Amino acid sequence: MTKSDVNPQGRIPEELVAAYRENGFVRVRGVLGPDRVERFRKSADAFLTAHREDSLEKQGAFSQLVNVWQRDDDLRALTLDAGLGRIAEQLAGFPLRLWHDQMLVKEPHNNVATEFHQDRPYWPHAGDRLPLSAWIALVDVPPERGCMTFLPGTQDRTGLQPQDLHHEEDLFEMDPSLRWVPRVTVPLRAGDCTFHSGYTGHMALPNRTDLARLAHVVIYIDEATTYNGAAHVVTDPLGLRAGDRLDGDTFPRTWA
């Protein structure tokens, strides 16, 4: 059984918080126990089978299904899990809301890397402090199954344009200094989670195994975040105007 870094009060050690704030990412072991991992793995597998054609990713690196919490009651329970949200707030150090969740699946023998990128440049946000993502492994994810590699300390590299997930040089052409940052690959056991800042450079290795890599990702934003008016699949249907706060039932804060 995987050791858990989460204590009975639902908090993680301060050394993990310090590591996150220094490096822009951290692994938290045993966020989900074995029974919950199996429950959510089965739900994710069933949802993927039913909705694979809805994937936003069309070039083969992975299947990306967004706002799963709005369409599946069981996975909603994972996305809105109070314990997960409280850990995210402990790491961030300020109140958070849900931006969206997403299922990220690398099919067996996918053999395609998700190249180095930052998340935050894709998002239509303004007035926010650092967002962060909880990347929950629903199966064991060793390097050969597509775990992530991070560029530690890069969470302060802001102002870059969105990067091409299929172009291995794109991030480094935008900021050549990032090429020389030591890289840290983080394998995960099922139930483990990495938290990473929206500006931390990261990539995911190919899946060369016989088993699909199932990850459930919950993305949190500063409670004060506003909409900047740019197009995005999450905000396009909502009729928002630039300057509107991203709050309410669409961007809940259920762990307060």
Beta strands, then each sheet from edge to edge (+ up, - down):
strand 1: 25-28
strand 2: 63-66
strand 3: 96-106
strand 4: 114-117
strand 5: 125-126
strand 6: 132-137
strand 7: 148-150
strand 8: 184-186
strand 9: 193-197
strand 10: 202-204
strand 11: 213-222
strand 12: 226-227
sheet 1: 1+ 9- 6+ 11- 3+ 2-
sheet 2: 4+ 10- 7+ 8-
sheet 3: 5+ 12-
end
